[in-house]
Amino acid sequence: MGRREVLERLLPQLQLCPADYQVGALDPRSLFEVEIRAIWLEVGFGAGEHLAAMAQAFPDIGFIGCEPFINGVARLLTVIDQSALDNVRIVMDDAGLLLDSLTAGSIDRAFLLFPDPWPKRRHNKRRFIGPKNVAAMARVLADGAHWRVATDHMDYCRWILAHLAAARQFQWLARRPGDWRLRPDDWPATRYEEKGIEAGRPPVFLSFRRQDRQHPDIQP
Ligand SMILES: C[S@@+](CC[C@H](N)C(=O)[O-])C[C@H]1O[C@@H](n2cnc3c(N)ncnc32)[C@H](O)[C@@H]1O
């Protein structure tokens, strides 16, 4: 099936529009007809390699993917169609809109893989990781949920670690260098990881845990 056909036929069935929901009112479990045990979210899935591999490996998880890039959405839809996946929903828009619409604590795992680094200092404020989105992620993630973040840009890596440490709701799970230098076996590779390696920029793989809300040292 061609790109246009898959977009016309499948996207209306699988697309989720956050604007249809009041702020904080979208329970993502209500989006799936099949029974699911958890909800995982990928922000900026690009061509969708990671999301498709995860959705195939975990048919009992409901996946929400956010990606405004229409070619990437079409690529993911093609795999969804070929593999008859019924556990994926797509937001073709800024992930911030989705985060605002979700109920608190409704996401059990999140992925942000090779977000645009916006390397020029004057563009740093466009980075996905910043106080607003970190607070929004802390609100929607369940206690104990893991948030996986990858980058091949070392300035952005330092920025990510600083922002998540400052927010205090997140604990970086690395104990030794191999924990962040090597991609875990259950973490499928993406196109941007390959691009980074080819360009001599070895990626880092950061895993954070959303701290329990009743923890005395953290904000709610
Ligand atoms: C550098 S690409 C990485 C794509 C993919 N994750 C990978 O590893 O191959 C970053 C992607 O994030 C998407 N993106 C940027 N800002 C976004 C936002 N606010 N919400 C959702 N996606 C976003 C872009 O459209 C782009 O496809």
The ligand as an SDF file (V2000), in Angstrom:
LIG
                    3D

 27 29  0  0  0  0  0  0  0  0999 V2000
   16.2920   13.8580   15.4200 C   0  0  0  0  0  0  0  0  0  0  0  0
   14.7320   13.1530   15.1200 S   0  0  0  0  0  0  0  0  0  0  0  0
   14.8440   11.5550   15.9510 C   0  0  0  0  0  0  0  0  0  0  0  0
   13.8150   10.5800   15.4450 C   0  0  0  0  0  0  0  0  0  0  0  0
   13.8010    9.2030   16.1120 C   0  0  0  0  0  0  0  0  0  0  0  0
   13.4790    9.2960   17.5180 N   0  0  0  0  0  0  0  0  0  0  0  0
   15.0950    8.4830   15.9340 C   0  0  0  0  0  0  0  0  0  0  0  0
   15.7950    8.2420   16.9450 O   0  0  0  0  0  0  0  0  0  0  0  0
   15.4230    8.1130   14.7890 O   0  0  0  0  0  0  0  0  0  0  0  0
   13.6970   14.0580   16.2700 C   0  0  0  0  0  0  0  0  0  0  0  0
   12.2250   13.8680   15.9610 C   0  0  0  0  0  0  0  0  0  0  0  0
   11.4530   14.5000   16.9950 O   0  0  0  0  0  0  0  0  0  0  0  0
   10.3200   15.0990   16.3840 C   0  0  0  0  0  0  0  0  0  0  0  0
    9.8770   16.1690   17.2960 N   0  0  0  0  0  0  0  0  0  0  0  0
   10.4790   17.3500   17.5320 C   0  0  0  0  0  0  0  0  0  0  0  0
    9.8100   18.0720   18.4330 N   0  0  0  0  0  0  0  0  0  0  0  0
    8.7360   17.3150   18.7920 C   0  0  0  0  0  0  0  0  0  0  0  0
    7.6580   17.5180   19.6920 C   0  0  0  0  0  0  0  0  0  0  0  0
    7.5400   18.6520   20.4080 N   0  0  0  0  0  0  0  0  0  0  0  0
    6.7250   16.5560   19.8220 N   0  0  0  0  0  0  0  0  0  0  0  0
    6.8390   15.4010   19.0860 C   0  0  0  0  0  0  0  0  0  0  0  0
    7.8480   15.1650   18.2290 N   0  0  0  0  0  0  0  0  0  0  0  0
    8.7830   16.1020   18.0810 C   0  0  0  0  0  0  0  0  0  0  0  0
   10.8090   15.5700   15.0350 C   0  0  0  0  0  0  0  0  0  0  0  0
    9.7790   15.7370   14.0880 O   0  0  0  0  0  0  0  0  0  0  0  0
   11.7870   14.4770   14.6470 C   0  0  0  0  0  0  0  0  0  0  0  0
   11.1820   13.4700   13.8640 O   0  0  0  0  0  0  0  0  0  0  0  0
  1  2  1  0
  2  3  1  0
  2 10  1  0
  3  4  1  0
  4  5  1  0
  5  6  1  0
  5  7  1  0
  7  8  2  0
  7  9  1  0
 10 11  1  0
 11 12  1  0
 11 26  1  0
 12 13  1  0
 13 14  1  0
 13 24  1  0
 14 15  1  0
 14 23  1  0
 15 16  2  0
 16 17  1  0
 17 18  1  0
 17 23  2  0
 18 19  1  0
 18 20  2  0
 20 21  1  0
 21 22  2  0
 22 23  1  0
 24 25  1  0
 24 26  1  0
 26 27  1  0
M  CHG  2   2   1   9  -1
M  END
$$$$
